[in-house]
Amino acid sequence: MKHSTTSLITNNTLTTLQERDLRHIWHPCSQMKDYEQFPPKVIQKAQGVWLYDDAGNRYLDAVSSWWVNLFGHANERLANVLAEQAHSLEHVIFANFTHEPAIELAERLVRMTPEGLEKVFFADNGSSAVEIALKMSFQYRAQTGQTRKTRFLAFTNAYHGETIGALSVSNVELYNKVFRPLMFDTIRSQGPDCYRCPFGKQRDTCEAPCIQAVEQDIIAQHEELTAVIIEPLIQCASGMNMYPPVFLEKLEALCKQYDIHLIADEVAVGFGRTGTVFACEQAAIQPDFICLSKGITGGFLPLSVVVTTNEVYDAFYDDYQTLKAFLHSHSYTGNTLACRVAQEVLTIFEDEHYIEIVQQQARRLREGVIKRFKDFPYLGEFRQTGMVGAIELVKNTRTKEPFASDERIGYEIYKRALEKGVLLRPLGSIIYFMPPYIISEDEMNFMLDVAYEATCDYFKERGASL
Ligand SMILES: *Cc1c(COP(=O)(O)O)cnc(C)c1O
């Protein structure tokens, strides 16, 4: 068998930097063999929505570099506060020590998040925030004499990250399959599936009859359940599966009735993505935990938080000897630079009225997609919530039969769009748009034109008549 690295670097079209990358770097979410045909782009700088490579090309970042960017790359204000902070205090141990950026950020997060969330626990990525919420809920039960409540309920097609605990509550076959023997036993309920609604309802007008299945699971198993975890309004990684706020309202009512914590995983949708600062607001729910990351630093630095209630906090608050403390720490917990940048993100949000901007941009995105794709013969559904727009391509629009995943339609469209200057990253055969909020009208038109052309090119190459 040919040595993998050798076959990668014998491709003589590689630049020196690409060759050096492939010698030692193992990229995430990638089959490295694909890089033989499609080596990594070497990005040298970025500005606004644009990424610039070392060969003089630029790419519009339609996915906000994995959903983290809000106000554009190399944002001046964020870069300035970061540099300033780096010159005075970059990081300090967070046990027994603190700093103003963390204090200020915590105060502001408590003011912004839904009622009842009062205590902020820091970490440095979304998966860890999920782990923390799960562990806090679990330990809370142990310390309040509810020793039977040890299990979690999560939904079909959920994605909560890829560490083992986060994977255990996730349900995306691609990421989960091989690790199943390592995972804990989560109760899996059928989540909303609005495009293929088994009740034949419409997303905008339904009363979420699909909650019944969840209710049955909760009734049957509530004595063992400590928490339900959900991605509010959009199950992002499994394909931008969107559902209405009424589902969350009903879920919250069930959780309250049966004394089950509700964990809102807003890692992807927090900070304006859905058109409100937090997705939970649209259902006016008060979760027991909210997990935030991705957009929190506007794409500058890794940071995450879990915000929870005084009730949860109080169950850990006791004399040292009772050993009730919550022991979970990361070396970079509460990193000063990240906190300072996050604080500036919140300031920009307020100063520049970003909620209005996002709502206006969302209308523009909707109109732009519909104008181009409305008669596209493989358009199963266009769905949108705020600044997330998704096109689900299907083999048959009447039966909604999906394309087989091994056709890799999304990947083929991704490659064609990249050649034309747009970074899309379709999920299976779902093309989605999640650009930075600052995208201009011309840039949005360019993004959508390229997405449309790349999609048409691909289907024409397959012999479709369009
Ligand atoms: C991305 C994501 C995570 C994991 O965050 P990482 O920072 O990638 O670990 C968790 N939950 C949701 C909903 C996400 O989209």
The ligand as an SDF file (V2000), in Angstrom:
LIG
                    3D

 15 15  0  0  0  0  0  0  0  0999 V2000
  -20.6860   23.6920   16.8950 C   0  0  0  0  0  0  0  0  0  0  0  0
  -21.6640   23.2380   17.9010 C   0  0  0  0  0  0  0  0  0  0  0  0
  -21.2590   22.6570   19.1060 C   0  0  0  0  0  0  0  0  0  0  0  0
  -19.8220   22.3380   19.3990 C   0  0  0  0  0  0  0  0  0  0  0  0
  -19.0340   23.4760   19.4870 O   0  0  0  0  0  0  0  0  0  0  0  0
  -17.4380   23.3380   19.2600 P   0  0  0  0  0  0  0  0  0  0  0  0
  -16.9180   24.6800   19.6330 O   0  0  0  0  0  0  0  0  0  0  0  0
  -17.2640   23.0140   17.8070 O   0  0  0  0  0  0  0  0  0  0  0  0
  -16.9650   22.2640   20.1520 O   0  0  0  0  0  0  0  0  0  0  0  0
  -22.2200   22.3380   20.0300 C   0  0  0  0  0  0  0  0  0  0  0  0
  -23.5120   22.5550   19.7870 N   0  0  0  0  0  0  0  0  0  0  0  0
  -23.9490   23.1190   18.6470 C   0  0  0  0  0  0  0  0  0  0  0  0
  -25.4090   23.3660   18.4480 C   0  0  0  0  0  0  0  0  0  0  0  0
  -23.0430   23.4510   17.6500 C   0  0  0  0  0  0  0  0  0  0  0  0
  -23.4660   23.9500   16.4810 O   0  0  0  0  0  0  0  0  0  0  0  0
  1  2  1  0
  2  3  1  0
  2 14  2  0
  3  4  1  0
  3 10  2  0
  4  5  1  0
  5  6  1  0
  6  7  2  0
  6  8  1  0
  6  9  1  0
 10 11  1  0
 11 12  2  0
 12 13  1  0
 12 14  1  0
 14 15  1  0
M  END
$$$$
